[in-house]
Amino acid sequence: MSGSAIVIGGGIGGLAAALGLRRIGWGATVLERTAELGEIGAGMSQSPNALRALEELGVAEQARAAGVPFHGVFNLRAPSGDYITRALPGGASPLLGFHRADLHRVLMDAVPAQWVRTGAEVTAIRQSGGEVTVSCGDEELRADLVVAADGVRSTVRRLLWPEAPGPRFWGNTIWRGIAKAEGIEGSMTLGRGQYFLVMPVGRGRVYWALGAHAGRPAVRYDDELAEVRRRARDWHDPIPRLLDATAPEAVLHHDITDLGPLDSYARGRVVLLGDAAHAMHPDMAQGAAQSLEDAVVLAAALAEAGDIPAALSRYDEQRRPRTQTIVKQARTKGRGSTSSNAVSYYLRTLTLRMVPSSRWPGLAARALAPVWDWTPPRLPR
């Protein structure tokens, strides 16, 4: 089966969807609301399941060239700088760290430039017969399928799933920045009520993130970098050095939200993908990974099924249980990582200290095996 699609959203999920469609012989138009296609500068790590999805999309080699091995989950530290557990010298890592814009560029370079339209805001969707009509400004576009990859505040979800609740705040907020620095190893510092992540992302850049408990949403500061410094005062090197090497105006601050479960990711010939379907906490590093998985599964379903409704039903059956489970797991992990309870913090760090560093990578991989060991369907080469 082949056809035409409109992909709404030009982020990582939307471009991955377009690339998957291209690999099965479909045509697509990608509509991006902003005037320029790109990603806000921040970092992310990608796990083995994400790299397998990129392999099926045909861009794994380019992605690996853009990423940096990330050992932060094995270098756990206390605010004093003491190692709770430490990565073994020369040890391999299953994770790659990326500047988000670099991974976005890998996907963008693989999608035909003429498929992408910027400054295109969708205002309405109408389905009739065997096609979908999308209103975009004064223009109407028609296709066999619409893929909504327009993020946690998805316009498409609001239009076609009006009964679905919006994003939910669970008491966490996060600051993020990119610092110019060399010779920094990846790490994660565990404090009471907050953590600090350090991730080299290549070309002399280091991504950092401070995640913290927040009693209420939408609290902002005149000087966000100064607030990060206050919260991480007296924390070990290289944290002060990274903050000094960060431009104050480049610090990002947002509250962490996720989405409650939907009864289906598809309605008619419209399907949700990525954060539009299952936005989640970042603490399992699976937000973009699940978008990439979505793109591969959707493309495979369209290639194998006899018609679009059957393909979307197969996609929904495969993706909804997995992604909704990961949303719950990420929420639980995120709330635990910013717990300010003294007893909980003591027991958590004590348990980690009791695990030999040589065993920690294997234990972590086994714990994450249900997520990391995902096997993608095969797409045409």
C-alpha positions in Angstrom: 0.0 0.0 0.0 1.3 3.5 -0.8 -0.3 6.9 -0.5 0.2 10.5 0.6 0.4 11.9 4.1 0.4 15.2 5.9 2.8 15.2 8.9 2.0 18.0 11.4 5.1 19.0 13.3 8.7 19.3 12.2 10.4 18.1 15.3 12.3 14.8 15.7 9.1 12.8 15.8 7.6 14.5 12.7 10.7 14.2 10.6 11.2 10.5 11.7 7.6 9.9 10.6 8.2 11.5 7.2 11.4 9.5 6.8 9.6 6.2 7.6 6.9 7.1 5.1 9.5 7.8 2.4 11.1 4.4 3.0 7.9 2.6 2.3 7.2 4.6 -0.9 4.8 7.2 0.4 4.9 10.9 -0.3 4.5 13.4 2.6 4.1 17.1 3.4 5.6 18.2 6.7 3.9 21.3 8.2 5.9 23.1 10.8 4.2 26.0 12.7 7.4 28.0 13.3 9.1 30.1 10.6 12.3 28.1 10.7 12.8 24.4 11.0 15.1 23.6 13.9 15.3 22.5 17.6 15.9 24.5 20.7 19.5 24.0 21.9 19.6 21.3 24.6 20.8 17.8 25.1 19.4 14.3 25.1 20.7 10.8 25.4 19.5 8.0 23.1 19.3 4.3 24.3 19.7 1.1 22.3 16.0 0.9 21.3 16.3 4.4 19.8 19.4 3.5 17.8 17.7 0.4 16.4 14.8 2.7 15.3 17.3 5.0 13.6 18.8 2.0 11.9 15.5 1.1 10.3 15.0 4.7 9.3 18.4 4.5 7.5 20.3 7.1 9.5 22.0 5.2 12.3 25.4 5.8 10.9 24.9 9.5 10.7 23.4 9.6 14.2 26.3 7.7 15.7 28.7 10.1 14.1 26.8 13.0 15.7 26.5 11.4 19.2 29.0 11.0 22.0 29.1 7.9 24.3 27.4 8.9 27.6 28.4 7.3 30.9 26.4 9.6 33.2 24.0 6.9 34.4 27.1 5.0 35.6 28.9 8.0 37.2 26.5 8.8 40.1 27.9 11.4 42.5 26.9 13.1 45.7 26.9 17.0 45.9 30.3 16.8 47.7 31.7 15.2 44.6 32.1 11.7 46.1 31.3 9.0 43.6 28.3 6.8 44.6 29.1 4.5 41.7 31.6 5.1 39.0 31.9 4.0 35.3 34.9 1.7 34.7 37.7 3.2 32.7 37.4 2.2 29.0 34.0 0.7 29.6 31.5 0.8 26.8 28.2 2.7 27.1 24.9 1.7 25.6 23.9 5.4 25.5 24.8 8.2 23.1 24.5 11.9 24.1 23.3 14.4 21.5 22.8 18.1 21.1 19.2 17.9 20.2 19.7 20.1 17.2 22.4 17.6 15.9 20.0 14.7 15.9 17.3 16.8 14.4 19.7 17.8 11.6 20.5 14.1 10.8 16.7 13.5 10.2 16.2 16.7 8.4 19.0 16.0 6.0 17.4 12.7 5.1 13.9 14.1 4.3 13.4 15.8 0.9 13.6 19.5 1.4 10.6 20.1 -0.8 8.4 18.0 1.6 8.8 20.6 4.4 6.8 23.8 4.8 7.5 26.2 7.6 5.2 29.0 9.0 2.3 26.6 8.4 -0.1 26.6 11.3 -3.0 24.1 11.2 -6.3 25.4 12.3 -8.8 22.6 11.3 -9.0 19.0 10.2 -11.9 17.5 8.3 -12.4 13.8 7.3 -14.7 12.6 4.6 -14.6 9.4 2.6 -11.1 8.3 1.9 -9.2 11.5 2.5 -8.4 14.1 5.2 -8.5 17.8 4.6 -6.2 20.1 6.7 -6.8 23.8 6.9 -3.6 25.8 7.0 -4.0 29.5 6.8 -6.1 30.2 3.7 -5.1 27.0 2.1 -6.6 23.5 2.3 -4.4 20.4 1.8 -5.7 16.9 1.2 -4.1 13.5 1.8 -4.8 9.9 2.6 -3.5 10.2 6.1 -2.6 12.8 8.7 0.2 12.1 11.2 0.0 14.5 14.2 3.5 15.0 15.7 2.8 18.4 17.0 3.9 18.0 20.6 2.5 17.9 24.1 0.1 20.8 23.4 -1.0 19.2 20.1 -3.6 21.2 18.1 -4.7 17.9 16.4 -5.3 16.2 19.8 -7.3 19.1 21.0 -9.4 19.2 17.8 -10.1 15.4 17.4 -9.7 14.3 21.1 -11.6 17.2 22.8 -12.4 15.0 25.8 -8.8 14.2 26.5 -7.2 16.1 29.4 -4.3 18.4 28.8 -0.7 18.1 30.1 -0.4 17.2 33.8 2.1 18.8 36.3 3.4 16.4 38.9 5.7 18.7 40.9 8.9 18.8 38.9 10.7 21.6 37.1 13.9 21.7 35.1 16.6 24.1 34.0 18.8 23.3 31.0 21.8 24.9 29.3 24.7 24.3 27.0 28.2 25.3 28.2 31.4 25.5 26.2 33.8 23.2 28.0 36.4 20.5 27.2 37.5 17.4 29.0 34.2 17.0 31.0 33.0 13.5 31.8 29.3 12.7 31.9 27.8 12.3 35.4 24.6 12.7 37.4 24.7 14.2 40.9 22.0 13.1 43.3 20.9 15.7 45.9 17.9 15.9 48.2 15.0 17.3 46.2 17.1 17.8 43.0 19.7 16.4 40.7 22.3 17.8 38.3 23.0 16.0 34.9 26.2 16.6 32.9 26.4 15.3 29.4 29.1 16.1 26.8 27.5 16.5 23.4 30.5 17.0 21.1 32.4 19.9 19.5 33.4 21.3 22.9 29.9 21.5 24.2 28.4 20.2 27.4 24.7 19.9 28.1 23.6 20.3 31.7 20.3 20.1 33.5 19.1 20.8 37.0 15.9 18.9 37.8 14.1 19.9 41.1 10.9 19.5 43.0 8.5 22.4 42.6 5.5 23.0 44.8 3.6 24.7 42.0 4.0 25.3 38.3 4.9 28.4 36.3 7.3 29.9 38.9 9.9 31.8 37.0 12.9 34.0 38.0 14.4 37.3 36.6 17.8 35.6 36.4 17.3 31.8 35.8 21.0 31.1 35.8 21.5 32.8 39.2 18.7 30.6 40.5 20.5 27.5 39.3 23.7 28.7 41.0 21.8 29.3 44.2 20.3 25.8 44.2 23.6 24.1 43.3 25.8 26.3 45.6 28.7 24.4 47.1 28.2 21.5 44.7 31.3 19.9 43.3 33.3 20.8 40.2 32.7 20.9 37.2 29.2 22.2 38.1 30.2 25.8 38.9 32.6 25.8 35.9 29.8 24.8 33.6 27.4 27.4 34.9 30.1 30.1 34.5 30.5 29.0 30.9 26.8 29.3 30.1 25.2 32.4 28.6 22.5 33.6 31.0 20.1 34.3 28.2 20.4 30.8 26.9 19.2 29.0 30.0 15.9 27.2 29.4 13.4 26.6 32.3 10.2 24.7 32.0 7.9 22.6 34.2 7.8 18.9 33.5 4.4 17.5 32.4 3.0 14.3 30.9 -0.2 13.2 29.4 -2.8 10.8 30.7 -3.7 7.7 28.7 -5.9 8.0 25.6 -8.3 5.2 24.6 -6.8 5.2 21.1 -4.0 6.9 19.2 -6.0 6.9 16.0 -9.3 8.4 14.8 -10.3 7.7 11.3 -7.3 8.5 9.1 -5.6 10.7 11.7 -3.0 9.2 14.0 -1.0 10.7 17.0 2.7 10.2 17.3 5.3 11.1 19.9 4.6 13.7 22.5 1.2 14.4 21.0 0.2 10.9 22.0 2.3 10.1 25.1 4.4 13.0 26.4 6.4 11.8 29.4 8.9 12.8 32.1 12.5 12.9 30.8 13.9 10.8 33.6 14.1 7.5 31.5 15.4 9.4 28.4 12.6 7.9 26.3 10.7 10.9 25.0 12.4 11.1 21.6 13.2 7.3 21.6 9.5 6.5 21.7 8.8 9.0 18.9 11.4 7.2 16.8 9.8 3.8 17.6 6.4 5.2 16.7 7.7 6.3 13.3 9.1 2.9 12.5 6.0 0.9 13.7 3.7 3.2 11.8 5.6 2.9 8.6 5.8 -0.9 8.9 2.0 -1.1 9.6 1.2 1.0 6.5 3.5 -1.1 4.4 2.0 -4.4 5.5 -1.7 -3.8 6.1 -4.2 -3.8 3.3 -5.8 -0.4 4.1 -5.2 2.6 6.3 -7.7 1.9 9.0 -6.2 -1.6 9.5 -2.7 -0.1 9.6 -3.6 2.5 12.2 -5.4 -0.2 14.3 -2.2 -2.3 14.2 -0.1 0.7 15.1 -2.4 1.6 18.1 -2.4 -2.0 19.3 1.4 -2.1 19.3 2.3 1.4 20.5 -0.3 2.3 23.1 0.3 -0.3 25.8 4.1 0.1 25.6 4.2 3.9 25.6 1.6 4.3 28.3 3.6 1.9 30.5 6.7 3.9 30.0 4.9 7.2 30.8 4.0 5.7 34.2 7.5 4.4 34.8 9.1 7.7 33.9 6.7 9.7 36.1 7.5 7.4 39.1 11.2 7.7 38.5 11.0 11.4 38.0 9.2 12.0 41.2 11.6 9.8 43.1 14.7 11.5 41.7 13.5 14.9 43.2 12.1 13.6 46.5 13.3 15.8 49.4 12.5 13.2 52.0 15.8 12.6 54.0 15.1 9.0 54.8 14.3 8.2 51.2 17.4 10.0 49.9 19.6 8.2 52.4 18.3 4.8 51.6 18.5 5.4 47.9 22.1 6.5 47.9 23.1 3.8 50.5 21.7 1.1 48.2 23.5 2.4 45.2 26.8 2.6 47.2 26.5 -1.1 48.1 26.5 -2.1 44.4 30.1 -2.6 43.0 30.8 -0.3 40.1 31.7 -3.4 38.0 28.2 -4.7 38.4 26.2 -1.5 38.1 26.1 -1.3 34.3 24.8 -4.9 34.0 22.2 -4.4 36.7 21.0 -1.1 35.1 20.8 -2.8 31.7 18.8 -5.7 33.1 16.4 -3.3 34.9 15.9 -1.4 31.7 15.7 -4.4 29.4 11.9 -4.2 28.8 12.5 -0.7 27.3 16.0 -1.1 25.8 15.5 -4.5 24.2 12.7 -3.5 21.9 13.1 -5.0 18.4 11.8 -2.9 15.5 9.9 -4.2 12.6 11.9 -4.3 9.4 11.4 -1.5 6.8 12.4 -1.7 3.1 16.1 -1.0 2.6 
